[in-house]
Amino acid sequence: MPVKSSASFRMTALPMLLTAQLLAAAVLALTLVWVLHFRGGVSWKPTSKSLLVYTAHPLFMVIGFIICTGEAVMAYRIVLGPRAAKKAVHLLLHLVALAFAAVGLYAAVKFHHDNGLPDIRSLHSWLGIATIALYALQWLVAFVYFVFPGAVMTMRADYAPWHIFFGLAIFLMAVCTAETGLAKFVSGSIAYPSEVFLINFTGIAILMFGLVVILAVILPSRY
C-alpha cells in the first residue's frame, strides 16, 4: 500500500532513542541472569561442565552483535558533537562488536571441538557465519569509503545510502541469528522450567530492541 507524501510518523527519534537504551539494559540484564544464575557462568576449560564454554557464545554475541551494533547504528543520533566524533564512535562500536563476536564464535567452535560435535549444520550457524562475514566486509568497505583519505567525495555520496541499507540489514540478520540461537537452547537441555521463560523474555527484548533501533534511525531528529 503506497504511503501518501504528506504522511509521517508525527514524532521525533528522541523517545525511541531513550526506549532503546532501556531495552539494551534489559537485554544485558536478562542475558547476565541467564548466564550467571541458570548456566553457572562461563569457563574456557574443557571440564565436565563443558557447557560453561558454550555459554560464553551467547553472552559475547549478545553484547557484541546486538547491544554494541545497535548502539553503533544509533551513534549518529546519540553522540553530541561534530560529525567526525559521531563517525569515530560509530566505527569504534562496530569494531568492538566484531571483537566480541570473534570471541563468541571461538567459544562455539571450541565447544564443538571439545565435544566432537559437527560444525555449521543448523540454520542458526548458517545465519551466524553469514552475519559475521558480511559484518566484517561492511566494516572494511566503510573504512575504505569513509575513512581512507584517498576516497573521492562523490564515491562516498553514492555509497552512503547502500551503506545504511546493508548496515540495517546486517543488524536484522544479527537479531534473527540471536533468536534462532535462543530457540536452540530452549529445544535443548533445560535444567529449570523458569529458564525457558527467561530465555523467551530475552528473545522478546532482543526483538523489541532491534525494532526500536530501526525506528530511531528512520525517524527525524526534529520536526
Contacts in CASP RR format, 6 or more apart in sequence:
PFRMAT RR
TARGET T0000
AUTHOR 0000-0000-0000
METHOD contacts of the structure
MODEL  1
MPVKSSASFRMTALPMLLTAQLLAAAVLALTLVWVLHFRGGVSWKPTSKS
LLVYTAHPLFMVIGFIICTGEAVMAYRIVLGPRAAKKAVHLLLHLVALAF
AAVGLYAAVKFHHDNGLPDIRSLHSWLGIATIALYALQWLVAFVYFVFPG
AVMTMRADYAPWHIFFGLAIFLMAVCTAETGLAKFVSGSIAYPSEVFLIN
FTGIAILMFGLVVILAVILPSRY
8 220 0 8 1.000
9 219 0 8 1.000
11 219 0 8 1.000
12 219 0 8 1.000
12 220 0 8 1.000
12 221 0 8 1.000
12 222 0 8 1.000
12 223 0 8 1.000
13 77 0 8 1.000
13 215 0 8 1.000
13 216 0 8 1.000
13 217 0 8 1.000
13 219 0 8 1.000
13 220 0 8 1.000
13 221 0 8 1.000
16 212 0 8 1.000
16 215 0 8 1.000
16 216 0 8 1.000
16 219 0 8 1.000
17 74 0 8 1.000
17 77 0 8 1.000
17 78 0 8 1.000
17 216 0 8 1.000
19 212 0 8 1.000
19 216 0 8 1.000
20 70 0 8 1.000
20 74 0 8 1.000
20 209 0 8 1.000
20 212 0 8 1.000
20 213 0 8 1.000
20 216 0 8 1.000
23 205 0 8 1.000
23 208 0 8 1.000
23 209 0 8 1.000
23 210 0 8 1.000
23 212 0 8 1.000
24 67 0 8 1.000
24 70 0 8 1.000
24 71 0 8 1.000
24 209 0 8 1.000
26 205 0 8 1.000
26 209 0 8 1.000
27 62 0 8 1.000
27 66 0 8 1.000
27 67 0 8 1.000
27 202 0 8 1.000
27 205 0 8 1.000
27 206 0 8 1.000
27 209 0 8 1.000
28 62 0 8 1.000
28 63 0 8 1.000
28 67 0 8 1.000
30 198 0 8 1.000
30 201 0 8 1.000
30 202 0 8 1.000
30 205 0 8 1.000
31 58 0 8 1.000
31 59 0 8 1.000
31 62 0 8 1.000
31 63 0 8 1.000
31 202 0 8 1.000
32 59 0 8 1.000
33 198 0 8 1.000
34 58 0 8 1.000
34 195 0 8 1.000
34 198 0 8 1.000
34 199 0 8 1.000
34 202 0 8 1.000
35 41 0 8 1.000
35 42 0 8 1.000
35 55 0 8 1.000
35 58 0 8 1.000
35 59 0 8 1.000
38 191 0 8 1.000
38 192 0 8 1.000
38 195 0 8 1.000
38 198 0 8 1.000
39 51 0 8 1.000
39 52 0 8 1.000
39 55 0 8 1.000
40 52 0 8 1.000
40 55 0 8 1.000
41 52 0 8 1.000
41 55 0 8 1.000
42 52 0 8 1.000
42 53 0 8 1.000
42 55 0 8 1.000
42 56 0 8 1.000
42 59 0 8 1.000
42 107 0 8 1.000
43 49 0 8 1.000
43 52 0 8 1.000
43 53 0 8 1.000
43 56 0 8 1.000
44 53 0 8 1.000
44 56 0 8 1.000
44 107 0 8 1.000
44 110 0 8 1.000
45 52 0 8 1.000
45 53 0 8 1.000
46 53 0 8 1.000
46 110 0 8 1.000
46 114 0 8 1.000
50 111 0 8 1.000
50 114 0 8 1.000
50 115 0 8 1.000
51 111 0 8 1.000
53 107 0 8 1.000
53 110 0 8 1.000
53 111 0 8 1.000
53 114 0 8 1.000
54 107 0 8 1.000
54 108 0 8 1.000
54 111 0 8 1.000
55 107 0 8 1.000
56 103 0 8 1.000
56 104 0 8 1.000
56 107 0 8 1.000
57 104 0 8 1.000
57 105 0 8 1.000
57 107 0 8 1.000
57 108 0 8 1.000
57 111 0 8 1.000
58 178 0 8 1.000
58 181 0 8 1.000
58 182 0 8 1.000
58 185 0 8 1.000
59 104 0 8 1.000
60 100 0 8 1.000
60 101 0 8 1.000
60 103 0 8 1.000
60 104 0 8 1.000
60 107 0 8 1.000
61 100 0 8 1.000
61 101 0 8 1.000
61 104 0 8 1.000
61 177 0 8 1.000
61 178 0 8 1.000
62 178 0 8 1.000
62 206 0 8 1.000
63 100 0 8 1.000
64 96 0 8 1.000
64 97 0 8 1.000
64 100 0 8 1.000
64 101 0 8 1.000
65 97 0 8 1.000
65 100 0 8 1.000
65 101 0 8 1.000
65 131 0 8 1.000
65 135 0 8 1.000
65 174 0 8 1.000
65 177 0 8 1.000
65 178 0 8 1.000
66 174 0 8 1.000
66 175 0 8 1.000
66 178 0 8 1.000
66 206 0 8 1.000
66 209 0 8 1.000
66 210 0 8 1.000
67 209 0 8 1.000
68 93 0 8 1.000
68 94 0 8 1.000
68 96 0 8 1.000
68 97 0 8 1.000
68 100 0 8 1.000
69 93 0 8 1.000
69 94 0 8 1.000
69 97 0 8 1.000
69 135 0 8 1.000
69 170 0 8 1.000
69 171 0 8 1.000
69 174 0 8 1.000
70 171 0 8 1.000
70 209 0 8 1.000
70 210 0 8 1.000
70 213 0 8 1.000
71 78 0 8 1.000
71 93 0 8 1.000
72 89 0 8 1.000
72 90 0 8 1.000
72 93 0 8 1.000
72 94 0 8 1.000
72 97 0 8 1.000
73 167 0 8 1.000
73 168 0 8 1.000
73 171 0 8 1.000
73 213 0 8 1.000
73 217 0 8 1.000
74 213 0 8 1.000
74 216 0 8 1.000
74 217 0 8 1.000
75 86 0 8 1.000
75 89 0 8 1.000
75 90 0 8 1.000
75 93 0 8 1.000
76 86 0 8 1.000
76 90 0 8 1.000
77 216 0 8 1.000
77 217 0 8 1.000
77 221 0 8 1.000
79 85 0 8 1.000
79 86 0 8 1.000
79 89 0 8 1.000
79 90 0 8 1.000
87 146 0 8 1.000
87 147 0 8 1.000
91 139 0 8 1.000
91 142 0 8 1.000
91 143 0 8 1.000
91 147 0 8 1.000
94 135 0 8 1.000
94 139 0 8 1.000
94 142 0 8 1.000
95 139 0 8 1.000
97 135 0 8 1.000
98 132 0 8 1.000
98 135 0 8 1.000
98 136 0 8 1.000
98 139 0 8 1.000
101 132 0 8 1.000
101 135 0 8 1.000
105 132 0 8 1.000
108 125 0 8 1.000
109 119 0 8 1.000
111 117 0 8 1.000
112 118 0 8 1.000
112 119 0 8 1.000
119 125 0 8 1.000
120 126 0 8 1.000
120 129 0 8 1.000
122 180 0 8 1.000
122 184 0 8 1.000
123 180 0 8 1.000
124 177 0 8 1.000
124 180 0 8 1.000
124 181 0 8 1.000
124 183 0 8 1.000
124 184 0 8 1.000
127 173 0 8 1.000
127 176 0 8 1.000
127 177 0 8 1.000
127 180 0 8 1.000
128 173 0 8 1.000
128 177 0 8 1.000
130 173 0 8 1.000
131 170 0 8 1.000
131 173 0 8 1.000
131 174 0 8 1.000
131 177 0 8 1.000
134 166 0 8 1.000
134 170 0 8 1.000
134 173 0 8 1.000
135 170 0 8 1.000
135 174 0 8 1.000
138 163 0 8 1.000
138 166 0 8 1.000
138 167 0 8 1.000
138 170 0 8 1.000
141 159 0 8 1.000
141 163 0 8 1.000
142 163 0 8 1.000
144 151 0 8 1.000
145 151 0 8 1.000
145 155 0 8 1.000
145 156 0 8 1.000
145 159 0 8 1.000
145 163 0 8 1.000
146 156 0 8 1.000
146 163 0 8 1.000
164 217 0 8 1.000
168 214 0 8 1.000
168 217 0 8 1.000
171 210 0 8 1.000
171 213 0 8 1.000
171 214 0 8 1.000
172 210 0 8 1.000
172 214 0 8 1.000
175 206 0 8 1.000
175 207 0 8 1.000
175 209 0 8 1.000
175 210 0 8 1.000
178 203 0 8 1.000
178 206 0 8 1.000
179 203 0 8 1.000
179 206 0 8 1.000
179 207 0 8 1.000
182 199 0 8 1.000
182 200 0 8 1.000
182 202 0 8 1.000
182 203 0 8 1.000
182 206 0 8 1.000
185 199 0 8 1.000
186 196 0 8 1.000
186 199 0 8 1.000
186 200 0 8 1.000
190 196 0 8 1.000
END
